[in-house]
């Protein structure tokens, strides 16, 4: 029997967590000239200085205390509209420019419906950590209005005695900015988004920006990837969803300031749930994928952005996983091999988390797997938006323990520590 040590707190949906986002009027439809954007800007320019001041005061009274550097956000948004319409900003007063910016922004509650499906990696900054402790960085799937998913982050410290201490959540959240995206239509293909220079990572949210992502960035599985040239990059795989079609994409960053969101190509990229190994194996990039929606496959590629279907390595075997299996995050390298957390779906669509051990030199070889799940939906873990689901997008090694954050009923996030020795012994 594996002893699970649960933390006595959870993260829940919070409708008070709001950000200011661009309001793209033109994305909602196109009319004849003048455009809605031109008409709206024209109305503000026709206001007297006092009328503009009065309108801006109303906006600031309602929203300035709820957001970080609200006036600067409005001015940044104005600059984007100015470029679009070729306005002469030097002839427009600050108040009118702020008011124009406010008309092209809106408030969005990014985690009103759920926080779920976390993925944990060692933090990029370990300075000042005492022996046996390490900083942790966690990504989360945040679900807000319209059931649109975004990526949120939370930082914390795992102590030597195996406790998680989360960094305080900043009072204001900020959305990443996409430079160079147009107002007339949503961008396509790869984009780069930037964290504001003064914002903390724990208060940063990455929203859908392209047409392929328009309805959500789902289930980021993030890994600290070591390149052959000793360079380190944090790479996450996630599902882009546009309301009808899914597509696997990569989030890539070296500094957590700029994030490249890059579509993947190839047959395997048409599916969700891909998880990248933290380094090349035998000179190739490798992933775990679920190409048929039921079994787990080992994928190999010479390119990070192109993936074809691979070889089947794990199929449903035990009662708790007979419906389907999938991965619960990137493989974790141990002396004994690659530790792969899995999820299984059993009767009544009950989700459980198990594990398998893959050969270090040939990950297609399965050395062992847990007969019983290590964590399953039960008692307080059963209730939520989607009942009877426990799910993780990535655990991390901490000494001889496995730190496992997990989603509960597609609604909240819990935390647990598992002995790696006991886990391997249960296979």
N, C-alpha and C positions, 0 to 999 in steps of 0.2 A: 504493500500500500504506500503510495507516494504522499508525503506530508506536504500540504500546501499552506503557505503562510500568507493570509490575506491582510491587506491594509484596511484600516477601519474607516476609510473615507472614499468617496466617489465624486466624479465630475458629472454634472447634470446640465441639461438644457437650461439656457438663461436668456429670456427675451430682452433683458436689459442690456445685453452686449450688442451694441450697435456701431456701425461705421457709416461714414459719408462716402457714397459711391457716385460715379458719374451717371447722370440720367441722359441716355442717348435718345432724344426725341426722334431723330431721323430713323433709328432702328425700328420704330414702331409702325412705319409706313411712309409712303411718299405721296405728296400731293403736287399740284402745279405750283408755279412760281407766284409769289415768293414762298419759299419753304417755311415750315413751321418755325424752324430755327431763326430764319431771317425776320419773320414777323415778330417773334418774341423779343429778339434783341432790339428791333426797331421800336417796340412799345416802351422798353426801358429807356432808350436814348431820347425818346420824346418827353419823358417825365421831367418836371422841374427838379432842380437840386433838392428842394424840400420834400417833394413827393418821393424821390428815390431814397432820401434819408429816412423818411417815415417807414417805408416798406422794409428797408434793411434793418431798422431797429426792431421791427416785429419779428423778422427772421432770427436775429441774434438773440432776442429775448427767449424765443422758443428753443433754440438749438445750441447756442454758444457754450453753455455749461455742460452739455452732453457730449461734446466732442473736443478733440485735441487740435489746437491751432486752427479753429474754424475759419477765421478770416483768411489765413494763408491758403487753406484748402479752396476757398471760393476764388481767390486770386489765381491759383494754379489752374483751376477749371476755366476761368475767364481766358487765360492765355491760350488754352486749346481752342476755344471758340474764336478768339481773335485771329489765330492762324488760319482757321477754316474760312472765315468770312472776310479776311484781309482788312480788319478794323484798324483804326488809327488810335491806339491806346493812349498816346500822349495827349489826345484831344478829349479823352473821356476821364472824368474824375474817379478817384479811388472808390467812392461809394457806389457809383453806377457800375463800375467794373466788378466789385464784390457782389452786387445784386444780380448782375448778369450771371456770374458764376453760380450763385445760389439757385437760380432757375434751372440750371443744368446739373444739379446734384439732387440726390435723394438719400434718405436715411434707410438703412437696411439692417434688420436684426438677423445676424448671420447664424446664430445658434439657438433660435427660438424653438425649433422642433426637437433637435437632438444633438448630442455629442457622442461619437461612437468610433469604433474600428481604429484604434490607435496603433502607431508604429514607433518603436523606441530605438535610438542609437546613442552611442557615446557622444557627448557634446564636443563641439569643435574647440572649445576652450577649457582645458583642464588645469589652468594655472591656479596655484594656491590651494589645491586639494590635498588634504592630509592622506597619508598612506591608508589604503583600504577603502577610500571613498572616491566617487567619481561623479562628475556632472552628467546629467542625462538630458537629451533633447527628444521630445515626443511630438509627432504630428498627429492630428486628429481630423476626422471627417465631421465637419460642422454642417448642420442642415437647418436652413432658414425658410423664409417665405417662398411659397411655390415648390417646396421640397427640393430646392436647389442646393447642391452640396458644394462646399468650399473646403480649403485646407487651412486649418488653424494650427498653432504651435504652442507648446508649453515646455518650459525648462524646469529643471529640478536637480536635486542632489540625492544620490543613493549612498547611505552611510555605510560604514564598515560593518555594523551589526545588522545590515539588511533592512533598513527602513527608507522609505521615500519621503523626501521633504520637497514639496513643490515651491518654486519661486512665487512670490506674490503676483497675482494677476494685475497688470497696470489698469488704472481707472478708465483709460481710453484705448480703444482698438483702432488700428489704421489698416486700410487696404493697400496692397501693393499697386504701384503705378505701371502702366504699360506705355512706353514711349513710342510715339510714331503711329499709333492706331488711329484710324479715321473715324469721323463722325457719321458718315453716310452709310456705312455698312460694317458689319462685324468682320474682323480680320480672319484669315485662314492660315493654315500652316504653322510653322514654328514662331513663337513670340518670346520676348524677354520681359520679365516684370521685375520691378525694383522695390525693395523695402526702403521706406523713408529714412533718411540719414539720422534722424533723432528718435526713431521709434524702437522699442524693444522687440525682440523676436517673439516673446510671449504675447505680445499684443498685435501681431501681424497676421493678416488673413490674405490668402491668395484666392481670388475669385475666378470663375470661368471668364474667358476673354475671347475665344475664337468660336466660330460657328459649330465646330465639332464638340466643344465643351459647353455649349450654351445652357444645358440643363444640369450640368454638374461635373465636378472633379471628385471622383469617388475612390476611396480606399487606397490611399498612398501607402506603398510599402517602401520604406526608405532604408538605405544601407550605406555604410561608410566604405567606399570602394577604393582599393589600393591599386593604382596603375603600375605597369611594369617599370616606369621611370621613377618610381618612388613618390610620385605625386598622388595626393589624396583628393577625392571628390565625393560629395554626397549625392547619390543618385536614387531617385524614387520612381517606381512604376505605379501608374494609376490608370483608372478607367475614365476616359472622356465620354460624355453622354449628351446627345443632342435632342433627346426626347423619343427617338426611335432607333437610333443606331449607336452602338458602342465602338470604341477604338482605344487601344492601349497606347499610352504616351509615357514619355520620360520627363521627370523634373530633375534638372542638373544644376548644382551650385558648388562653388569652391569657398564661398565666404558668407553665405546666407544673407547677402545683400542684393545680388542679382540672381534671378532664377530663370533658367531657360526651360521653356515648356515645349517639348519636341515630339511630334507624332512619330510612331514607329510604323514600319512597313513590313510586309510579308504575311504569310498565312496565319501564323500564330498571333499576330497583332490584332486580329479580328476578335479575339477573345479577351475576357477579363481575368484578373487574378494572377498575373505574371509576377515573379519574384526573382531578383537578380542575385547571383552569387557575389560575395564581396571582393573577389579577385578573379583573374583568369585561371582556368584549370587546363593544364596541358596545352597552353597557348591559345585557348579559345574562351570567349565570353560564354557564360552558361546561365540559364534561367530554369526555374521550375514553372510550368504552365499547366493549364487545364484546357487543352485544345478541343475536347469533345464535351466539356461541361460536366463530366462524370468521373474521369480518371486523371491522374497526375503524370505529366510528361517531362522528360529532360530535354531542354532545347539548347542547341549550340549555334554559335554564330561568330563570324570574324568581324562583325560590325555591331556596335551597341544599338543601332537604330533599325536593324533589319533582322527579323526572326521568322523562320519557317517552322512548321510542325516538326516535332522530334519523336523520340522513342518513349513508349509507355513504360513507366517504372513502378507505379503503384495503382492498384485497383481496389474498390471496396471489398472488404473481406469479413469484417466483424459486424455484429448486429447494429452497433451504434453508428455505422457509416455506410450502410448498404445502399442508401439512395444515391449518394455521391460523396466524393472527397475533394478537398482543395488544399491549398497551402495557407498557412497563417504567418506568412512573412518570409524574408530572405533566409537561406540556410546559414547556420552559425557554425564557424569552424572550431572544432575541438581536436585534441590529440587523437581521439578515437575515430574521428570522421566528421562528416557534415551532419549537424543536428537540424532536422527539418520539422517544424511544427506543422501539423495538419489540422484541418477541420473535417468533421464527418457529419452527415445528415442521416438520421435514423427515422424510426416510426414517429408519426405525428409531427414530422418536420422538426424534430428536436436536434439542435446543433450541439456538438461536443468538440473539444480540442484534444488531439492526441499528438504523437510524435513518431518520427522514423529516423534511423541513422543510415547515412549513405557513405559508401567508401570514399576516402579522401582523394585518391588518385583516379578513381573511376566511379563518379557519382551515379552512374546507371545501375550499380550494384547496391541493392538494399540489404544492409547488414542486420537490421532488426526493426521492429515497430511495436508500439504499445498495443497490447491485447485489449486493455480497458482504457477509456479516456482518462486524461489527467485532470480535466476540468469539464464539467457539463452544466447545462442549464438546470437549476433546481432552486426550490424555495424562493428567496428574494430575487434570484437571477432570472426568473421566468417571466415576470410582468414587464410590459412596455409596449412600444409601438409595434414591434414584431415579436410576439411571445416566443419563449423557449429557444432563444438564440444567445450563444456566447461566441465571440469572434475576435480574433486579433489579426493585425496586419504586420506584426513584427515584435519579437522579444529581443533582449540583449543579455550578454553574459556579464555577470558581476562576480568576480572571484569564482567560487565553486557553486554559485547560485545562478539561476535563470530569472531575470526580472521580466515579468509577463504582464503588460497592460492589456486589457481586453474589453471589448464592447459588450454591453448587456442589453438584450432585447431591442437592438437598434435604437437605444434611447440614452444610455449613460455609459460611463467608463469606470471599471474597477481595476485593482492592482493586486498582483500576487507574486510571491517568490517561490521557486521550486528548486529543490536540490538536484543538480545535474547528475550526481552519482546515483541517486535514487531513480531518476528518470531513465538512465541507461540500464539500470538493473531491472527495470520493469519491462524491458523489451525481450 
